[in-house]
Amino acid sequence: MSRNQELDPIDAGVRTLQIIHVALATGVLFFLAITVLVLREGELLGKQPWAVTLLITLVAVLFGAAAIVAHMVLPGLIVSSQRKALARTPRTGAEDFESMVMLYQTQKIIGSTFLEGAAFFNVIAYLLEGTALPLILTLLLLVLLVSRIPSRDGMRRWIDAQLAQLREERHLG
């Protein structure tokens, strides 16, 4: 029996998400390190380090702010929509549980990719214009991304809450 077959669905789901989150954060971190150490050729900040009127910096900061909001709002909307769709279909408890494991993974990945994309864009803005704000925002986005790394207990609590809401939605009709 392989190691993956020995894990329960929550352990397997959490392990997969942890790997994905670490990979997303590591990609941004490596790109940032290459940008700072190699591509910027030792010049940490440009001639106008606090300028926010430079076009790419302005767009990157706005994109970063939008991504922070999107990572908080859109996964919840997706979960709500999918849970309501599940409430309309008769299923067993085991099927509901499996659906919630998949839905948890989906909403975590979607939320995290917003953060990752915005972090990459801010690294590019920093690379091109040498301003501090995209650099700071990149670090903030990385912290948020790492803070989303799931735990077994967190996933279990989330699934239990969603299953309770699903039962209530089915009961209400």
Secondary structure as UniProt FT lines:
FT   HELIX           3..6
FT   HELIX           9..34
FT   HELIX           35..39
FT   TURN            40..42
FT   TURN            49..50
FT   HELIX           55..87
FT   HELIX           93..129
FT   HELIX           132..147
FT   HELIX           152..172
//
